[in-house]
């Protein structure tokens, strides 16, 4: 039997359903979200909702699904003749046949939808943001114009494209919020139904600024005025749904929108985006079976390897709410598994599709500024369900958590940050090293790992020196850079380690754990390895491992900048001491 085609590059609900593509049904969550007031009520219990999820997690597909729930599959745009708009023509029931929300769709009336994508408004200046926002609204108006709907400004059209009135100098005469309000009122008047507003990537204009030394306040002012419209039009609107990557802009933009329900960490919606193990069994098992055959591996082995590489995100309470897979990465992998990828993957391991879609460089820049997220304690679970983030004072750990580069784990009753899976771990480590002008080879990683595992520190020193000599010296400016390089190498070696470990005496730079021993690293820059070792002993670094029976080895590294008159290079020396356990003979 031919399987439904996979579509990792598609994010629109209606085309997927119309063409018979695979659809993993998540609409049972939307039934909860769209619960009416009373059995036959037309108003919703939740009128304003907000969801944050990392990139490539199906947010756009979710927005597209909500659009189809409310107004079906509208006539396709681009035809030469206008089509008279009729929401019922979208055949909503047909689109959702067999899904968990089919009954709700059949029993409710359609609503016109105004859908906005704030990624279309990104700009480097506040004035540019205003202009891009108005240009985006012109395209939204044009869509409705082509569908045959009244927009209220037909006289300002250029062909089939609506253009707003401007001054002779080219400045827009009306604000973006004014144009949105007009469109909403026209749609409600024409179709006698309260409109729905769906906003995707609401925070794109602000995440664009992170790490670029730009004052966000003028940009926030533009967006706050625009989003403030949503609160003022509460009696006009049926439903508002806002989604994006982060929650940190939430408090800056929506402070007046006090009826906005944040479901980002609500347990009822923890797997609204992403695939659970149950989803794998219900929808994806045939693809796994075919892929395992192509790879000549047992199905159980393939499932476990995929779990290690792509699963592990938690958007609820660790241990209580189920982890989810990144849907973009998993679908791409399953799609490739149906082809001839086996030979390539045997050499290079499971592919990292997330890295192909780009690593936010602001995260790398913030890491190089000395913010190493794994050294921080995560927030309490109850704080994750509140809006506690400030754009002007961003916590790096929170930001890494929201963008999907970290998740939460429950370890002996305490929350800790961790990388969700191997794909994220390797993607971020590679991005860090690339920022220093260096990549790694399997042989380099194997050699470094073997040297530490066998405690051949002379070999480790030689190999590390050879690795770092391939980096442009001007890219390494201090101890933080050296720390990040070792941190990234440990990730790529897949050893058990922790960076900046909090202890009573302070914070050790790096601790690498092996079954029989623990390496406690301390880094110095243009000082001496003796100073590093003295700090380890004076502050009792590593002594928490004495009860485990493992030997604790202190490794002092001193990185020495090269002579600026010579080609850039990094030199270093190392000394090793075994810490004694006073409780053992």
C-alpha positions in Angstrom: 0.0 0.0 0.0 1.3 3.4 -1.0 1.9 5.6 2.1 0.7 9.3 2.2 3.5 11.5 1.1 5.6 13.3 3.7 5.9 17.0 3.3 8.5 18.5 5.7 8.7 21.6 3.6 5.0 22.4 3.7 3.2 24.4 6.4 -0.2 25.1 5.1 -3.1 22.8 6.3 -5.5 23.0 3.4 -3.0 21.9 0.6 -1.8 19.1 2.8 -5.3 17.8 3.2 -6.4 18.4 -0.4 -3.5 16.5 -1.8 -3.6 13.5 0.5 -0.4 14.3 2.5 0.3 12.9 5.9 -1.4 14.8 8.7 -0.8 14.0 12.3 -4.0 15.1 14.0 -3.6 17.6 16.8 -7.1 19.0 16.6 -8.1 17.4 19.9 -6.1 20.2 21.6 -7.9 22.8 19.5 -11.3 21.4 20.7 -10.2 22.4 24.2 -8.9 25.8 23.1 -12.2 26.6 21.2 -14.6 25.5 23.9 -17.8 27.7 23.7 -19.5 29.3 26.6 -22.5 27.0 27.2 -23.4 24.0 25.0 -24.8 26.0 22.2 -22.9 29.2 22.9 -21.4 31.2 20.0 -18.8 33.0 22.2 -15.6 31.2 23.3 -14.4 30.7 26.8 -10.9 31.7 25.6 -11.1 34.6 23.3 -7.4 35.6 23.3 -4.7 32.9 23.3 -0.9 32.9 23.1 1.6 30.1 22.3 5.4 30.2 22.1 7.3 27.4 20.5 10.8 27.1 19.0 11.3 27.5 15.3 10.5 24.6 13.0 7.9 23.3 15.4 4.8 23.6 13.3 3.5 26.9 14.5 2.6 28.1 11.0 0.8 24.8 10.3 -1.1 25.4 13.5 -2.1 28.9 12.5 -3.1 27.6 9.1 -5.2 24.9 10.7 -7.1 27.5 12.8 -7.7 29.5 9.7 -9.2 26.5 8.0 -11.4 25.8 11.0 -12.9 29.3 10.9 -13.2 29.9 7.2 -12.4 26.8 5.3 -10.3 26.6 2.2 -10.9 30.0 0.5 -10.8 30.4 -3.3 -7.2 30.4 -4.5 -5.8 33.8 -5.2 -4.2 35.0 -8.4 -7.1 34.4 -10.8 -7.9 37.1 -13.3 -11.5 37.3 -12.3 -12.8 38.1 -8.8 -14.5 35.3 -6.9 -17.5 36.1 -4.8 -16.4 35.2 -1.3 -18.6 32.6 0.6 -17.1 31.1 3.7 -19.2 27.9 3.2 -17.6 27.4 -0.1 -14.4 26.4 1.7 -16.0 23.1 2.6 -14.7 23.2 6.1 -16.3 19.8 7.1 -14.5 18.1 4.2 -11.2 19.4 5.2 -11.6 18.1 8.8 -13.2 14.8 8.0 -11.8 12.1 10.3 -10.2 14.6 12.7 -11.0 15.1 16.3 -12.5 18.5 15.6 -14.8 17.4 12.8 -18.0 17.6 14.8 -17.2 21.1 16.1 -16.5 22.4 12.6 -19.8 20.9 11.4 -21.8 22.5 14.2 -20.3 26.0 14.1 -20.6 28.9 11.7 -17.6 30.3 9.7 -15.8 33.5 10.6 -13.6 35.6 8.3 -10.0 35.5 9.3 -7.3 38.2 9.2 -4.0 36.4 9.2 -0.7 38.3 9.8 2.9 37.1 9.6 5.1 39.5 11.5 8.2 38.0 9.9 7.2 40.1 6.8 7.7 43.3 8.8 11.4 42.9 9.9 13.4 46.1 9.6 16.6 47.7 11.0 14.8 51.0 11.9 11.5 51.9 13.6 10.3 53.9 10.6 11.2 50.9 8.4 9.1 48.7 10.7 6.1 51.0 10.3 6.5 50.9 6.5 6.9 47.1 6.3 3.9 46.6 8.6 1.7 48.8 6.3 3.1 47.0 3.2 2.2 43.7 4.8 -1.3 45.0 5.5 -1.6 46.1 1.8 -1.1 42.4 0.8 -3.7 41.3 3.4 -6.2 43.8 1.9 -5.3 42.6 -1.6 -6.1 39.0 -0.7 -9.6 39.9 0.5 -10.0 42.2 -2.5 -9.3 39.3 -4.9 -11.7 37.1 -3.0 -14.4 39.6 -3.8 -14.8 41.0 -0.3 -15.4 44.6 0.4 -12.3 46.3 2.0 -13.6 49.8 2.1 -10.8 51.3 -0.1 -11.5 49.9 -3.5 -10.8 53.3 -5.1 -7.2 53.0 -4.0 -6.4 49.8 -5.8 -3.7 49.4 -8.4 -4.8 46.6 -10.6 -5.7 43.8 -8.2 -3.3 45.1 -5.5 -4.6 47.4 -2.8 -2.5 50.4 -2.0 -3.1 52.7 0.9 -3.2 56.5 0.5 0.0 58.3 0.8 1.3 61.9 0.9 3.0 63.3 -2.2 6.3 62.5 -0.4 5.3 58.9 -0.1 4.4 58.7 3.6 1.3 56.7 4.6 -1.6 58.8 5.7 -3.0 56.3 8.2 -1.5 54.1 10.8 -1.4 50.3 10.6 -3.8 49.8 13.5 -6.3 52.1 11.7 -6.2 50.0 8.6 -6.7 46.8 10.6 -9.6 48.2 12.4 -11.3 49.3 9.1 -10.8 45.8 7.6 -12.2 44.1 10.7 -15.3 46.2 10.7 -15.8 45.8 7.0 -15.6 42.0 7.2 -18.0 41.8 10.2 -20.5 44.1 8.3 -20.3 42.1 5.1 -20.5 38.6 6.5 -22.4 39.3 9.7 -19.8 37.3 11.7 -17.2 38.5 14.2 -13.7 38.3 12.6 -10.8 36.2 13.8 -7.2 37.5 14.0 -4.3 35.1 13.7 -0.8 36.4 14.2 2.3 34.3 13.4 5.9 35.1 14.4 4.7 38.1 16.5 8.2 38.6 17.9 10.2 38.4 14.6 10.8 42.2 14.5 12.3 42.1 18.0 14.3 38.8 17.8 15.9 40.4 14.8 17.5 43.0 17.1 19.0 40.6 19.7 22.8 40.7 20.0 23.0 43.7 17.6 23.4 46.6 20.2 20.2 48.3 19.0 17.8 50.0 21.4 14.6 48.0 21.2 12.3 50.6 22.8 11.5 52.5 19.6 10.6 49.2 17.9 8.5 48.2 20.9 6.6 51.4 20.8 5.6 50.8 17.1 4.4 47.2 17.9 2.7 48.1 21.2 0.5 50.6 19.4 -0.3 48.0 16.7 -1.1 45.2 19.1 -3.0 47.5 21.4 -5.7 47.5 18.8 -6.6 43.9 19.8 -7.6 44.9 23.3 -9.7 47.8 22.1 -11.6 45.7 19.6 -12.7 43.0 22.1 -16.4 43.4 21.3 -15.7 43.2 17.6 -13.6 40.0 17.5 -14.5 36.4 17.9 -11.0 34.9 18.6 -7.4 36.0 18.6 -4.4 33.6 18.5 -0.8 34.8 18.7 2.3 32.7 18.3 6.0 33.2 18.1 9.4 31.8 19.2 9.7 33.6 22.5 7.8 34.8 25.5 10.3 37.5 26.4 8.6 40.1 24.2 5.2 39.2 25.6 5.4 41.5 28.6 6.7 44.4 26.5 4.0 44.2 23.9 0.9 42.8 25.6 0.9 44.5 29.0 -2.5 46.1 28.2 -3.9 42.8 26.9 -4.6 41.4 30.3 -7.1 38.8 28.9 -4.5 37.0 26.8 -4.3 33.4 28.0 -0.7 32.1 27.7 -0.9 28.3 27.0 2.9 27.9 26.2 3.5 25.8 29.3 0.0 24.7 30.1 0.0 20.9 30.5 -3.1 20.5 28.3 -1.1 21.9 25.3 2.4 20.5 26.0 2.3 18.3 22.9 0.2 20.6 20.7 3.2 21.1 18.5 5.7 18.3 18.0 5.2 14.5 17.8 4.8 12.2 20.8 5.7 8.5 21.0 2.0 7.8 20.5 2.0 9.9 17.3 4.9 7.8 16.1 3.1 4.6 16.6 -0.3 5.8 15.2 1.0 7.7 12.1 4.7 7.2 11.4 5.4 3.5 12.1 5.1 2.3 8.4 7.7 4.9 7.4 10.0 3.7 10.2 9.6 0.1 9.1 10.4 1.0 5.5 13.4 3.1 6.6 14.7 0.4 8.9 14.7 -2.0 5.9 16.5 0.5 3.8 19.1 1.0 6.5 19.4 -2.7 7.1 18.9 -2.2 10.9 16.4 -3.6 13.3 13.3 -1.5 13.8 13.8 -1.2 17.5 17.4 0.1 17.0 16.2 2.7 14.5 13.4 3.9 16.8 15.9 4.3 19.7 18.5 6.1 17.7 15.8 8.5 16.3 14.5 9.1 19.8 18.0 10.0 21.0 18.6 12.3 18.1 15.3 14.1 17.7 13.1 13.6 20.8 13.5 15.2 24.2 11.7 18.6 24.2 9.5 19.2 27.2 6.9 22.0 27.2 5.3 21.0 30.4 6.4 19.4 33.7 9.3 17.0 33.3 8.3 13.5 34.4 4.6 14.3 34.1 4.1 15.7 30.6 5.4 13.8 27.6 8.5 14.7 25.6 8.1 15.5 21.9 10.1 15.2 18.8 11.0 18.1 16.5 8.5 17.5 13.7 10.6 19.3 11.0 13.7 17.2 11.7 11.8 13.9 12.1 9.7 14.3 8.9 12.8 15.2 6.9 14.7 12.2 8.3 11.8 9.8 7.6 11.5 11.2 4.1 15.2 10.7 3.4 15.0 7.2 4.9 12.7 6.2 2.1 15.6 6.9 -0.3 19.3 6.0 -0.6 20.6 7.8 2.5 21.9 4.6 4.3 25.4 4.8 3.0 25.8 8.5 3.9 24.4 8.1 7.4 26.6 5.1 8.2 29.6 7.4 7.7 28.3 10.6 9.3 25.5 9.6 11.6 22.0 10.9 11.8 21.6 14.3 10.0 21.1 17.6 11.8 18.2 19.2 9.9 17.8 22.0 12.4 21.3 23.3 11.5 20.3 23.4 7.9 17.5 25.9 8.7 20.0 28.2 10.5 21.2 28.7 14.0 20.2 32.1 15.5 23.5 33.9 15.5 22.4 36.1 18.4 22.6 33.0 20.6 26.2 32.4 19.6 27.0 36.1 20.2 25.5 36.0 23.6 27.4 32.9 24.5 30.6 34.5 23.5 29.8 37.5 25.7 30.1 35.2 28.7 26.5 33.9 29.1 26.8 30.1 29.4 23.2 28.9 30.0 24.0 25.5 31.6 25.6 27.3 34.5 22.2 28.8 35.5 19.4 27.3 37.6 16.2 27.1 35.6 13.1 28.9 36.7 10.5 27.2 38.9 7.8 25.4 36.9 5.1 27.8 38.1 7.1 30.8 36.8 7.2 29.2 33.3 3.4 29.7 33.2 3.7 33.4 33.9 5.0 36.3 31.8 8.2 37.2 33.6 10.6 38.0 30.8 12.0 41.5 30.1 13.4 42.4 26.7 15.8 44.8 28.2 17.2 42.3 30.7 17.1 38.9 29.0 18.2 35.9 30.9 20.3 33.7 28.5 19.1 30.5 30.1 15.4 31.5 29.6 16.1 32.5 26.0 17.8 29.2 25.2 14.9 27.4 26.8 12.3 29.3 24.7 14.2 29.0 21.4 14.5 25.2 21.9 18.3 25.0 22.5 17.6 23.9 26.1 14.9 22.0 27.8 14.1 21.0 31.3 15.0 17.7 33.0 14.1 16.5 36.5 17.2 15.1 38.2 16.8 13.7 41.7 13.9 16.0 42.4 15.6 19.2 41.0 15.1 20.9 37.7 18.1 21.4 35.5 18.8 22.7 32.0 19.9 20.2 29.4 20.1 19.9 25.6 16.9 18.3 24.3 18.7 15.8 22.1 21.8 15.0 20.2 20.7 17.1 17.2 20.5 20.3 19.2 23.7 19.5 21.1 25.7 19.0 18.0 24.1 21.9 16.1 24.9 24.4 18.8 28.4 23.1 19.4 29.2 23.2 15.7 27.9 26.8 15.5 30.1 27.8 18.4 33.2 26.4 16.8 32.3 27.9 13.5 32.2 31.3 15.2 35.9 30.7 15.9 36.6 29.8 12.3 37.0 26.1 13.0 35.2 22.8 12.4 36.0 19.3 13.7 36.7 15.9 12.1 35.6 12.5 13.6 39.3 11.6 14.0 40.0 14.8 16.0 37.1 14.1 18.3 37.9 10.4 18.8 41.5 11.3 19.6 40.6 13.9 22.2 38.0 11.6 23.8 40.4 8.7 24.0 43.1 10.8 25.6 40.8 12.0 28.4 39.2 8.6 28.9 42.6 6.9 29.3 44.0 9.8 31.2 46.8 10.4 28.7 47.0 14.1 29.4 50.1 14.6 27.4 48.3 13.3 24.3 45.3 15.4 25.2 47.5 18.5 25.4 49.1 17.7 22.1 45.8 17.1 20.3 44.2 20.2 21.8 47.1 22.3 20.8 46.9 20.9 17.2 43.2 21.7 17.1 43.4 25.2 18.4 46.4 26.1 16.2 43.9 25.9 13.3 42.0 28.9 14.6 42.7 32.5 13.7 44.3 34.0 16.8 42.4 37.3 16.7 39.1 35.4 17.3 40.3 34.3 20.7 40.4 37.3 23.1 40.1 35.9 26.6 39.3 33.1 29.0 35.6 33.0 28.0 36.5 32.1 24.4 38.8 29.3 25.5 36.1 28.0 27.8 33.5 28.0 25.0 35.9 26.0 22.7 36.3 23.3 25.4 32.6 23.3 26.1 31.8 22.8 22.4 34.4 20.0 22.1 32.9 18.2 25.0 29.4 18.4 23.4 30.8 17.0 20.1 32.7 14.3 21.9 29.4 13.3 23.6 31.0 13.0 27.0 29.2 13.6 30.3 30.2 17.1 31.4 29.0 20.3 33.1 30.2 23.8 32.6 30.6 26.4 35.3 29.4 24.1 38.1 28.2 26.0 41.2 29.8 24.8 44.4 30.2 26.3 47.9 33.6 27.7 47.0 32.6 29.2 43.7 32.2 27.8 40.2 34.5 25.3 38.5 35.0 26.0 34.8 34.4 22.5 33.4 33.9 19.0 34.9 34.2 15.9 32.6 32.9 12.6 34.0 34.1 9.1 33.3 33.3 5.8 35.1 36.5 5.8 37.1 37.6 9.4 37.2 36.4 13.0 37.0 38.5 15.7 35.3 38.0 19.1 36.9 39.3 21.8 34.5 40.2 25.4 35.4 41.1 27.9 32.7 43.4 30.9 32.8 44.4 33.4 30.1 47.9 34.8 30.1 48.5 33.7 33.7 49.8 30.2 34.7 48.6 26.7 35.1 49.7 26.8 38.7 47.2 29.6 39.4 44.5 27.5 37.9 45.4 24.5 40.1 45.7 26.6 43.2 42.1 27.9 42.6 40.8 24.3 42.2 42.3 23.2 45.5 41.6 26.5 47.4 37.9 26.4 46.5 37.4 22.6 46.9 36.3 22.1 43.3 35.4 18.4 42.6 35.2 17.2 46.2 31.5 16.4 45.8 32.6 13.4 43.8 34.7 11.8 46.6 31.7 9.8 47.8 31.3 8.3 44.4 34.6 6.4 44.6 35.9 8.0 41.4 39.3 9.7 41.4 39.2 13.4 41.0 41.9 14.9 38.7 42.5 18.7 38.6 43.6 20.0 35.2 44.9 23.5 34.9 45.0 25.1 31.5 46.7 28.4 30.7 46.0 29.9 27.3 48.7 32.2 26.1 47.9 34.7 23.3 50.4 34.7 20.5 52.7 37.6 19.7 50.7 40.2 17.7 53.6 40.7 15.3 53.6 37.1 14.4 50.8 35.1 12.7 47.9 34.7 15.2 48.3 31.6 17.4 47.3 30.3 20.8 49.8 28.6 23.1 49.0 26.9 26.4 50.5 24.7 29.1 48.8 22.2 31.4 49.6 20.6 34.7 47.7 17.7 36.3 47.2 16.9 40.0 45.2 14.1 41.6 43.1 15.5 44.4 43.3 13.4 47.6 40.2 12.3 49.4 40.8 12.9 53.2 38.1 10.4 54.0 39.8 7.5 52.3 43.1 5.8 53.4 
